[in-house]
Amino acid sequence: MAREQASASLEFFAQDFQAVAENVEKVVHGKPEVIRRALLCLFADGHLLIEDVPGVGKTSLARAIAQSLELSFSRIQFTPDLVPADVTGTDFYSQRTEELTFRPGPVFTQVLLADELNRASPRTQAALLEAMEENQVTVGGRTEPLERPFFVIATQNSVEMRGTYPLPEAQLDRFLLRVDVGYPPPGSEVDILRTHRAGRRDQELAAVLSATDLLRMAELAATVHVSEPVYDYIVRLVGATRKHPMLTLGGSPRASIALLRTSRVLAAANARDHVRPADVKELAHAALAHRVLRTPDAELNEVTVHDVIDEIVGREPVPTRLMPDRR
């Protein structure tokens, strides 16, 4: 009976997940896989890094996700002169009350678009670290909690390197997944032009779920079964990045956790109560590519991190015995 109830709940999970994805697609045309990865990240209680050229709909994606789930939304344009207080907020003296009062910054929201994060100084970038990891910020020696869910979508432009500060490995590791948006196919770009002529469609987007629904679904996804062979498969994939001759930095245990969490959500989005190796393989690039660094020889020979991950995924044996009897 418990298994039947769980299966029914996962059927509803898959339907609701698809409903949110289709709602976002009304605004973000021609990018169903990008939308799906962003939602996997959100439902896994993580944060998303997008690296791509300007003008491909990154802001529309973040705003549409917020509106589809009735979540509050803020956007920060990161610039070289931005200071940490511009992100977290600050204390100010009120002449009326003759007391210090905390004025919250834009980080106090549920969906935060950190636009062009790598244009800010390392000190300002670091202002997001505590918020992303602990769901709280510390200002003036006082800790202020953030509302849940809290989802950061950070962007950095891959072609505009002048005036940028590379994101440190510690911050990159905070992002559960990384995706590229890319240019839309021609047919979808025509739809974008029609939408532009009709006005800003993202302002008209209706919610299909609530924040409470999101949190409930995230808790359900976290219960999806993972067999011992799949745990071992995740560890072997991530471990192979630490020993690969073309990499100077491999994935940390946080990379293994990212693969685990997002694979569970992917299984739930397909109405399955267990994770398959195919789920892990599908998410390997998004979970690992931003966490590894190439050797100088790899860069010289134009070997990309995606080439290395493809090699690792193709080489590691895939488990076949997945569903041992549960206790």
TORKOL-4160 file (C-alpha; in steps of 0.2 Angstrom, whole numbers, padded with zeros to 4 digits, m for minus):
327
<pt num="1" X="0000" Y="0000" Z="0000"/>
<pt num="2" X="0014" Y="0012" Z="0004"/>
<pt num="3" X="0023" Y="0009" Z="m0012"/>
<pt num="4" X="0006" Y="0012" Z="m0022"/>
<pt num="5" X="0004" Y="0028" Z="m0012"/>
<pt num="6" X="0022" Y="0034" Z="m0016"/>
<pt num="7" X="0019" Y="0030" Z="m0035"/>
<pt num="8" X="0003" Y="0040" Z="m0035"/>
<pt num="9" X="0012" Y="0054" Z="m0027"/>
<pt num="10" X="0026" Y="0054" Z="m0040"/>
<pt num="11" X="0013" Y="0053" Z="m0054"/>
<pt num="12" X="0007" Y="0070" Z="m0047"/>
<pt num="13" X="0025" Y="0076" Z="m0045"/>
<pt num="14" X="0028" Y="0073" Z="m0063"/>
<pt num="15" X="0012" Y="0081" Z="m0069"/>
<pt num="16" X="0016" Y="0097" Z="m0059"/>
<pt num="17" X="0034" Y="0098" Z="m0064"/>
<pt num="18" X="0029" Y="0097" Z="m0082"/>
<pt num="19" X="0015" Y="0110" Z="m0079"/>
<pt num="20" X="0028" Y="0122" Z="m0073"/>
<pt num="21" X="0040" Y="0118" Z="m0087"/>
<pt num="22" X="0026" Y="0121" Z="m0100"/>
<pt num="23" X="0021" Y="0138" Z="m0092"/>
<pt num="24" X="0039" Y="0144" Z="m0092"/>
<pt num="25" X="0040" Y="0139" Z="m0111"/>
<pt num="26" X="0027" Y="0152" Z="m0115"/>
<pt num="27" X="0040" Y="0165" Z="m0112"/>
<pt num="28" X="0057" Y="0156" Z="m0115"/>
<pt num="29" X="0055" Y="0149" Z="m0132"/>
<pt num="30" X="0065" Y="0135" Z="m0140"/>
<pt num="31" X="0074" Y="0130" Z="m0124"/>
<pt num="32" X="0065" Y="0116" Z="m0116"/>
<pt num="33" X="0080" Y="0107" Z="m0110"/>
<pt num="34" X="0087" Y="0123" Z="m0102"/>
<pt num="35" X="0071" Y="0125" Z="m0093"/>
<pt num="36" X="0071" Y="0107" Z="m0087"/>
<pt num="37" X="0088" Y="0109" Z="m0080"/>
<pt num="38" X="0084" Y="0125" Z="m0071"/>
<pt num="39" X="0069" Y="0117" Z="m0063"/>
<pt num="40" X="0079" Y="0101" Z="m0058"/>
<pt num="41" X="0091" Y="0113" Z="m0049"/>
<pt num="42" X="0076" Y="0122" Z="m0040"/>
<pt num="43" X="0067" Y="0107" Z="m0035"/>
<pt num="44" X="0084" Y="0100" Z="m0028"/>
<pt num="45" X="0086" Y="0115" Z="m0017"/>
<pt num="46" X="0101" Y="0121" Z="m0026"/>
<pt num="47" X="0107" Y="0136" Z="m0037"/>
<pt num="48" X="0110" Y="0138" Z="m0055"/>
<pt num="49" X="0125" Y="0145" Z="m0065"/>
<pt num="50" X="0122" Y="0151" Z="m0083"/>
<pt num="51" X="0136" Y="0155" Z="m0094"/>
<pt num="52" X="0132" Y="0162" Z="m0111"/>
<pt num="53" X="0131" Y="0178" Z="m0122"/>
<pt num="54" X="0120" Y="0192" Z="m0118"/>
<pt num="55" X="0102" Y="0193" Z="m0124"/>
<pt num="56" X="0097" Y="0175" Z="m0125"/>
<pt num="57" X="0083" Y="0176" Z="m0112"/>
<pt num="58" X="0092" Y="0173" Z="m0095"/>
<pt num="59" X="0082" Y="0186" Z="m0086"/>
<pt num="60" X="0066" Y="0180" Z="m0094"/>
<pt num="61" X="0069" Y="0163" Z="m0088"/>
<pt num="62" X="0072" Y="0168" Z="m0070"/>
<pt num="63" X="0057" Y="0179" Z="m0070"/>
<pt num="64" X="0046" Y="0166" Z="m0078"/>
<pt num="65" X="0051" Y="0153" Z="m0065"/>
<pt num="66" X="0047" Y="0165" Z="m0051"/>
<pt num="67" X="0030" Y="0169" Z="m0058"/>
<pt num="68" X="0025" Y="0151" Z="m0061"/>
<pt num="69" X="0028" Y="0147" Z="m0043"/>
<pt num="70" X="0022" Y="0163" Z="m0035"/>
<pt num="71" X="0039" Y="0167" Z="m0029"/>
<pt num="72" X="0046" Y="0184" Z="m0025"/>
<pt num="73" X="0059" Y="0190" Z="m0038"/>
<pt num="74" X="0074" Y="0202" Z="m0037"/>
<pt num="75" X="0088" Y="0206" Z="m0049"/>
<pt num="76" X="0105" Y="0212" Z="m0045"/>
<pt num="77" X="0116" Y="0219" Z="m0060"/>
<pt num="78" X="0134" Y="0216" Z="m0054"/>
<pt num="79" X="0146" Y="0229" Z="m0058"/>
<pt num="80" X="0164" Y="0233" Z="m0053"/>
<pt num="81" X="0158" Y="0247" Z="m0040"/>
<pt num="82" X="0145" Y="0236" Z="m0032"/>
<pt num="83" X="0149" Y="0233" Z="m0013"/>
<pt num="84" X="0143" Y="0219" Z="m0002"/>
<pt num="85" X="0130" Y="0230" Z="0007"/>
<pt num="86" X="0122" Y="0233" Z="m0010"/>
<pt num="87" X="0118" Y="0214" Z="m0010"/>
<pt num="88" X="0115" Y="0210" Z="0008"/>
<pt num="89" X="0108" Y="0226" Z="0015"/>
<pt num="90" X="0115" Y="0237" Z="0029"/>
<pt num="91" X="0110" Y="0246" Z="0045"/>
<pt num="92" X="0105" Y="0264" Z="0044"/>
<pt num="93" X="0102" Y="0277" Z="0058"/>
<pt num="94" X="0084" Y="0282" Z="0059"/>
<pt num="95" X="0082" Y="0300" Z="0066"/>
<pt num="96" X="0064" Y="0296" Z="0070"/>
<pt num="97" X="0067" Y="0282" Z="0081"/>
<pt num="98" X="0086" Y="0286" Z="0086"/>
<pt num="99" X="0090" Y="0268" Z="0083"/>
<pt num="100" X="0100" Y="0258" Z="0070"/>
<pt num="101" X="0087" Y="0249" Z="0058"/>
<pt num="102" X="0092" Y="0235" Z="0046"/>
<pt num="103" X="0087" Y="0239" Z="0028"/>
<pt num="104" X="0087" Y="0222" Z="0018"/>
<pt num="105" X="0096" Y="0221" Z="0002"/>
<pt num="106" X="0089" Y="0212" Z="m0014"/>
<pt num="107" X="0096" Y="0195" Z="m0008"/>
<pt num="108" X="0081" Y="0195" Z="0003"/>
<pt num="109" X="0070" Y="0187" Z="m0010"/>
<pt num="110" X="0065" Y="0169" Z="m0016"/>
<pt num="111" X="0072" Y="0170" Z="m0034"/>
<pt num="112" X="0088" Y="0180" Z="m0036"/>
<pt num="113" X="0095" Y="0184" Z="m0053"/>
<pt num="114" X="0113" Y="0188" Z="m0050"/>
<pt num="115" X="0117" Y="0196" Z="m0067"/>
<pt num="116" X="0135" Y="0196" Z="m0074"/>
<pt num="117" X="0141" Y="0190" Z="m0057"/>
<pt num="118" X="0159" Y="0189" Z="m0063"/>
<pt num="119" X="0160" Y="0208" Z="m0066"/>
<pt num="120" X="0159" Y="0212" Z="m0047"/>
<pt num="121" X="0175" Y="0211" Z="m0036"/>
<pt num="122" X="0179" Y="0195" Z="m0027"/>
<pt num="123" X="0173" Y="0203" Z="m0010"/>
<pt num="124" X="0156" Y="0207" Z="m0017"/>
<pt num="125" X="0155" Y="0190" Z="m0025"/>
<pt num="126" X="0159" Y="0182" Z="m0008"/>
<pt num="127" X="0143" Y="0191" Z="m0001"/>
<pt num="128" X="0133" Y="0178" Z="m0009"/>
<pt num="129" X="0142" Y="0163" Z="m0002"/>
<pt num="130" X="0134" Y="0163" Z="0015"/>
<pt num="131" X="0117" Y="0166" Z="0007"/>
<pt num="132" X="0119" Y="0152" Z="m0005"/>
<pt num="133" X="0126" Y="0139" Z="0007"/>
<pt num="134" X="0117" Y="0143" Z="0023"/>
<pt num="135" X="0101" Y="0152" Z="0018"/>
<pt num="136" X="0106" Y="0167" Z="0029"/>
<pt num="137" X="0117" Y="0183" Z="0029"/>
<pt num="138" X="0127" Y="0191" Z="0043"/>
<pt num="139" X="0126" Y="0210" Z="0044"/>
<pt num="140" X="0134" Y="0220" Z="0058"/>
<pt num="141" X="0137" Y="0204" Z="0068"/>
<pt num="142" X="0119" Y="0199" Z="0067"/>
<pt num="143" X="0112" Y="0184" Z="0057"/>
<pt num="144" X="0097" Y="0187" Z="0046"/>
<pt num="145" X="0088" Y="0171" Z="0039"/>
<pt num="146" X="0082" Y="0170" Z="0021"/>
<pt num="147" X="0065" Y="0165" Z="0016"/>
<pt num="148" X="0063" Y="0147" Z="0009"/>
<pt num="149" X="0064" Y="0143" Z="m0005"/>
<pt num="150" X="0079" Y="0153" Z="m0010"/>
<pt num="151" X="0085" Y="0150" Z="m0028"/>
<pt num="152" X="0100" Y="0160" Z="m0035"/>
<pt num="153" X="0102" Y="0160" Z="m0054"/>
<pt num="154" X="0119" Y="0168" Z="m0058"/>
<pt num="155" X="0125" Y="0173" Z="m0075"/>
<pt num="156" X="0141" Y="0177" Z="m0083"/>
<pt num="157" X="0145" Y="0181" Z="m0101"/>
<pt num="158" X="0157" Y="0169" Z="m0109"/>
<pt num="159" X="0163" Y="0181" Z="m0122"/>
<pt num="160" X="0166" Y="0198" Z="m0113"/>
<pt num="161" X="0181" Y="0195" Z="m0102"/>
<pt num="162" X="0187" Y="0213" Z="m0101"/>
<pt num="163" X="0183" Y="0220" Z="m0084"/>
<pt num="164" X="0178" Y="0203" Z="m0076"/>
<pt num="165" X="0184" Y="0194" Z="m0061"/>
<pt num="166" X="0185" Y="0175" Z="m0063"/>
<pt num="167" X="0173" Y="0166" Z="m0050"/>
<pt num="168" X="0184" Y="0157" Z="m0037"/>
<pt num="169" X="0182" Y="0138" Z="m0036"/>
<pt num="170" X="0174" Y="0139" Z="m0019"/>
<pt num="171" X="0160" Y="0149" Z="m0027"/>
<pt num="172" X="0158" Y="0139" Z="m0042"/>
<pt num="173" X="0156" Y="0124" Z="m0031"/>
<pt num="174" X="0141" Y="0132" Z="m0023"/>
<pt num="175" X="0131" Y="0130" Z="m0039"/>
<pt num="176" X="0122" Y="0114" Z="m0041"/>
<pt num="177" X="0121" Y="0114" Z="m0060"/>
<pt num="178" X="0128" Y="0124" Z="m0074"/>
<pt num="179" X="0120" Y="0126" Z="m0091"/>
<pt num="180" X="0122" Y="0136" Z="m0107"/>
<pt num="181" X="0107" Y="0144" Z="m0115"/>
<pt num="182" X="0113" Y="0147" Z="m0132"/>
<pt num="183" X="0104" Y="0155" Z="m0147"/>
<pt num="184" X="0086" Y="0149" Z="m0151"/>
<pt num="185" X="0082" Y="0139" Z="m0166"/>
<pt num="186" X="0075" Y="0150" Z="m0181"/>
<pt num="187" X="0057" Y="0145" Z="m0178"/>
<pt num="188" X="0058" Y="0149" Z="m0160"/>
<pt num="189" X="0066" Y="0166" Z="m0163"/>
<pt num="190" X="0051" Y="0170" Z="m0174"/>
<pt num="191" X="0040" Y="0167" Z="m0159"/>
<pt num="192" X="0051" Y="0178" Z="m0149"/>
<pt num="193" X="0048" Y="0192" Z="m0162"/>
<pt num="194" X="0029" Y="0189" Z="m0161"/>
<pt num="195" X="0030" Y="0190" Z="m0142"/>
<pt num="196" X="0040" Y="0206" Z="m0142"/>
<pt num="197" X="0027" Y="0214" Z="m0154"/>
<pt num="198" X="0013" Y="0209" Z="m0143"/>
<pt num="199" X="0022" Y="0216" Z="m0127"/>
<pt num="200" X="0031" Y="0208" Z="m0112"/>
<pt num="201" X="0023" Y="0191" Z="m0110"/>
<pt num="202" X="0032" Y="0187" Z="m0094"/>
<pt num="203" X="0022" Y="0200" Z="m0085"/>
<pt num="204" X="0006" Y="0191" Z="m0089"/>
<pt num="205" X="0012" Y="0174" Z="m0084"/>
<pt num="206" X="0000" Y="0165" Z="m0072"/>
<pt num="207" X="0006" Y="0154" Z="m0057"/>
<pt num="208" X="0003" Y="0136" Z="m0058"/>
<pt num="209" X="0010" Y="0131" Z="m0041"/>
<pt num="210" X="0014" Y="0139" Z="m0025"/>
<pt num="211" X="0030" Y="0140" Z="m0014"/>
<pt num="212" X="0022" Y="0128" Z="m0002"/>
<pt num="213" X="0019" Y="0116" Z="m0017"/>
<pt num="214" X="0037" Y="0118" Z="m0022"/>
<pt num="215" X="0044" Y="0114" Z="m0004"/>
<pt num="216" X="0032" Y="0099" Z="m0003"/>
<pt num="217" X="0038" Y="0092" Z="m0020"/>
<pt num="218" X="0056" Y="0095" Z="m0015"/>
<pt num="219" X="0054" Y="0084" Z="0001"/>
<pt num="220" X="0045" Y="0071" Z="m0010"/>
<pt num="221" X="0060" Y="0070" Z="m0022"/>
<pt num="222" X="0072" Y="0068" Z="m0008"/>
<pt num="223" X="0064" Y="0052" Z="m0004"/>
<pt num="224" X="0067" Y="0044" Z="m0021"/>
<pt num="225" X="0076" Y="0028" Z="m0018"/>
<pt num="226" X="0095" Y="0026" Z="m0023"/>
<pt num="227" X="0102" Y="0009" Z="m0023"/>
<pt num="228" X="0120" Y="0005" Z="m0018"/>
<pt num="229" X="0126" Y="0002" Z="m0035"/>
<pt num="230" X="0120" Y="0019" Z="m0041"/>
<pt num="231" X="0129" Y="0027" Z="m0025"/>
<pt num="232" X="0145" Y="0018" Z="m0031"/>
<pt num="233" X="0142" Y="0024" Z="m0049"/>
<pt num="234" X="0141" Y="0042" Z="m0043"/>
<pt num="235" X="0157" Y="0041" Z="m0033"/>
<pt num="236" X="0166" Y="0032" Z="m0047"/>
<pt num="237" X="0162" Y="0046" Z="m0059"/>
<pt num="238" X="0167" Y="0060" Z="m0048"/>
<pt num="239" X="0182" Y="0051" Z="m0042"/>
<pt num="240" X="0188" Y="0048" Z="m0060"/>
<pt num="241" X="0189" Y="0067" Z="m0062"/>
<pt num="242" X="0201" Y="0068" Z="m0047"/>
<pt num="243" X="0213" Y="0056" Z="m0056"/>
<pt num="244" X="0212" Y="0061" Z="m0074"/>
<pt num="245" X="0228" Y="0067" Z="m0082"/>
<pt num="246" X="0220" Y="0081" Z="m0091"/>
<pt num="247" X="0213" Y="0089" Z="m0075"/>
<pt num="248" X="0222" Y="0099" Z="m0061"/>
<pt num="249" X="0206" Y="0100" Z="m0051"/>
<pt num="250" X="0193" Y="0086" Z="m0049"/>
<pt num="251" X="0175" Y="0086" Z="m0042"/>
<pt num="252" X="0173" Y="0088" Z="m0023"/>
<pt num="253" X="0161" Y="0078" Z="m0012"/>
<pt num="254" X="0149" Y="0092" Z="m0016"/>
<pt num="255" X="0149" Y="0087" Z="m0034"/>
<pt num="256" X="0144" Y="0069" Z="m0029"/>
<pt num="257" X="0130" Y="0077" Z="m0018"/>
<pt num="258" X="0124" Y="0088" Z="m0033"/>
<pt num="259" X="0123" Y="0072" Z="m0044"/>
<pt num="260" X="0113" Y="0063" Z="m0031"/>
<pt num="261" X="0101" Y="0077" Z="m0027"/>
<pt num="262" X="0097" Y="0081" Z="m0045"/>
<pt num="263" X="0096" Y="0063" Z="m0051"/>
<pt num="264" X="0083" Y="0060" Z="m0038"/>
<pt num="265" X="0073" Y="0075" Z="m0045"/>
<pt num="266" X="0075" Y="0069" Z="m0062"/>
<pt num="267" X="0068" Y="0052" Z="m0058"/>
<pt num="268" X="0053" Y="0060" Z="m0049"/>
<pt num="269" X="0050" Y="0071" Z="m0064"/>
<pt num="270" X="0049" Y="0055" Z="m0074"/>
<pt num="271" X="0037" Y="0048" Z="m0061"/>
<pt num="272" X="0050" Y="0035" Z="m0055"/>
<pt num="273" X="0053" Y="0030" Z="m0037"/>
<pt num="274" X="0071" Y="0025" Z="m0040"/>
<pt num="275" X="0086" Y="0033" Z="m0048"/>
<pt num="276" X="0094" Y="0025" Z="m0064"/>
<pt num="277" X="0112" Y="0026" Z="m0070"/>
<pt num="278" X="0105" Y="0035" Z="m0085"/>
<pt num="279" X="0099" Y="0049" Z="m0074"/>
<pt num="280" X="0116" Y="0051" Z="m0067"/>
<pt num="281" X="0124" Y="0051" Z="m0085"/>
<pt num="282" X="0112" Y="0064" Z="m0091"/>
<pt num="283" X="0117" Y="0076" Z="m0078"/>
<pt num="284" X="0135" Y="0073" Z="m0077"/>
<pt num="285" X="0140" Y="0088" Z="m0088"/>
<pt num="286" X="0129" Y="0100" Z="m0079"/>
<pt num="287" X="0135" Y="0095" Z="m0062"/>
<pt num="288" X="0153" Y="0093" Z="m0065"/>
<pt num="289" X="0159" Y="0104" Z="m0079"/>
<pt num="290" X="0161" Y="0120" Z="m0069"/>
<pt num="291" X="0169" Y="0111" Z="m0054"/>
<pt num="292" X="0184" Y="0104" Z="m0064"/>
<pt num="293" X="0200" Y="0113" Z="m0071"/>
<pt num="294" X="0210" Y="0108" Z="m0086"/>
<pt num="295" X="0229" Y="0106" Z="m0086"/>
<pt num="296" X="0239" Y="0118" Z="m0097"/>
<pt num="297" X="0242" Y="0103" Z="m0109"/>
<pt num="298" X="0223" Y="0101" Z="m0111"/>
<pt num="299" X="0221" Y="0119" Z="m0115"/>
<pt num="300" X="0235" Y="0119" Z="m0127"/>
<pt num="301" X="0228" Y="0104" Z="m0136"/>
<pt num="302" X="0210" Y="0111" Z="m0135"/>
<pt num="303" X="0203" Y="0097" Z="m0125"/>
<pt num="304" X="0188" Y="0103" Z="m0116"/>
<pt num="305" X="0181" Y="0098" Z="m0100"/>
<pt num="306" X="0166" Y="0091" Z="m0109"/>
<pt num="307" X="0178" Y="0080" Z="m0119"/>
<pt num="308" X="0185" Y="0074" Z="m0102"/>
<pt num="309" X="0168" Y="0071" Z="m0095"/>
<pt num="310" X="0162" Y="0061" Z="m0110"/>
<pt num="311" X="0178" Y="0050" Z="m0109"/>
<pt num="312" X="0175" Y="0047" Z="m0090"/>
<pt num="313" X="0156" Y="0043" Z="m0093"/>
<pt num="314" X="0160" Y="0032" Z="m0108"/>
<pt num="315" X="0174" Y="0022" Z="m0098"/>
<pt num="316" X="0166" Y="0019" Z="m0081"/>
<pt num="317" X="0156" Y="0003" Z="m0080"/>
<pt num="318" X="0137" Y="0006" Z="m0078"/>
<pt num="319" X="0129" Y="m0004" Z="m0064"/>
<pt num="320" X="0115" Y="m0016" Z="m0070"/>
<pt num="321" X="0109" Y="m0023" Z="m0053"/>
<pt num="322" X="0099" Y="m0008" Z="m0046"/>
<pt num="323" X="0084" Y="m0012" Z="m0036"/>
<pt num="324" X="0089" Y="m0024" Z="m0021"/>
<pt num="325" X="0075" Y="m0028" Z="m0008"/>
<pt num="326" X="0071" Y="m0013" Z="0002"/>
<pt num="327" X="0071" Y="m0014" Z="0021"/>
